[in-house]
């Protein structure tokens, strides 16, 4: 066998179809693009269009549900708080709330409050003010000599485009005669 005699098998390489080269080529005139209009132009992909067939995103049923009233908490583990104490970002015995956690970089946003979870170990005494805490996290903090204070954020409702507290919303509105 010689290198200059090596060839592909017959039919292994197929040459590209040359479009727009006259009627004799079989792909002349419209060059295989059909008639006039949007799809005859270059760079067109009509997304989701299946040639008049019912598109798949309309054939399949809707699934799921997004609860607009769902509470989203910023989550903090006691292990990350202990690391912050070890790195001297938080002082042992200090009262830690949402503001302190944001300043130290343990949470990015407060959202609907901070939820304390029990991942990791806590050895230093600390007081935590949070919107919620797991039972295991409360036990771990109390075991270390600290305490967890669950502070419920005042519930807010949307009233005529502005957020007000529940108490303000229940106050009777005085009507004036015109």
C-alpha positions, 0 to 999 in steps of 0.5 A: 500500500502506498500513501498516494493511492489511499482514497475514501470509499466511493460515496463517503464524501458528498459534495455540497449542493450548489444552489442558485446556479440555474434550472439545470442544477435542480436548485435554480430560481428560488434556490430551494427556499420556496416562494417569496416572503419572510422565510425566503430571506436569510437569517430567519427562524420562526421559533415554535412554528411547526408548519401549521401543526399545533406547536408542542408548547401548546400541546403540552399542559401547563404545569406548576404554580408560582405563589406570589405570597411565598416568604423567601428567607435569607439562610444562615447556618450556625457554622458560618456564624462561628467562622465569622466569630473566628475571623473576628468579623463578629464579636463573641457575646454580641447581639447579631441581627440582620444588619450585622449579618449584611455588614459582615457579608454573611447574607446579601439581602434580608428579603423576608427575614433571616432564617437560622439553620443548624449546619456546623458547630457553635462554640461561642456565646452569642445572641441572635435576632432572626425571623425564624430558626430551626429547633436544632439551631436553637438547641445548638445556640442555647447549648453554647450559652447564647440565645435566639430571639425570633422577631417577626417582621411586621406583616405588610400589605399592598394598599393603593401602590404603597406598603403599609403595616396591617395595623394602619390598613385596618384603621377606619378611613374618615370620609368627607362630604363634597 
